[in-house]
Amino acid sequence: MKKILFALIILFISIDSYAQKADVRVEIFDLKEDVKKLQSENQRLSNDLSISSTKYENRILDLGAKIEDLKFELNVLKRIVEQYRNSISNNSNSTSSPKTATTEETVVEKTEAKPKPQSSSQCSATTKKGTRCSRSARSNGLCWQHGG
């Protein structure tokens, strides 16, 4: 009788441990699936971050080029105002002196003389979207697609 009781206890313990092992295996499988999902999500977020970073870098370059254009235009306007002031003071000092060039001619000359921003590292052309081309420029400041 003791042997049967002892055998039943051992059988009960072995069944219980087998059930626990099965539970642990299921948990391990679930955890592996969770790890795969997290790795996939991490990769997606990494790609999104990289794309966003590139977009913002390009936007910063575009804004830098626009700032340079605005600085140039501001300097042109300052020179025009200075010439206008000089012409007014010259007219008040001497009304008989002939003008060499009108203010409008000076404006046209200065706006036509505006250089295109040249960058050895980035194409200076504008895309159909209106943004600056992000390709590498050749010696003439343009990429292969825009005539470099």
Secondary structure as the mmCIF struct_conf table of DSSP 4:
data_model
#
loop_
_struct_conf.conf_type_id
_struct_conf.id
_struct_conf.beg_label_comp_id
_struct_conf.beg_label_asym_id
_struct_conf.beg_label_seq_id
_struct_conf.end_label_comp_id
_struct_conf.end_label_asym_id
_struct_conf.end_label_seq_id
HELX_RH_AL_P HELX_RH_AL_P1 LYS A 2 ASN A 93
BEND BEND1 THR A 95 SER A 97
HELX_LH_PP_P HELX_LH_PP_P1 PRO A 98 LYS A 99
BEND BEND2 THR A 100 ALA A 101
HELX_RH_AL_P HELX_RH_AL_P2 THR A 103 GLU A 112
TURN_TY1_P TURN_TY1_P1 ALA A 113 ALA A 113
HELX_LH_PP_P HELX_LH_PP_P2 LYS A 114 PRO A 117
BEND BEND3 SER A 120 GLN A 122
STRN STRN1 THR A 126 THR A 126
TURN_TY1_P TURN_TY1_P2 LYS A 128 LYS A 129
BEND BEND4 GLY A 130 THR A 131
STRN STRN2 ARG A 132 ARG A 132
HELX_LH_PP_P HELX_LH_PP_P3 CYS A 133 CYS A 133
BEND BEND5 ARG A 135 ARG A 135
HELX_LH_PP_P HELX_LH_PP_P4 SER A 136 ALA A 137
TURN_TY1_P TURN_TY1_P3 SER A 139 ASN A 140
BEND BEND6 GLY A 141 GLY A 141
TURN_TY1_P TURN_TY1_P4 TRP A 144 GLY A 147
#
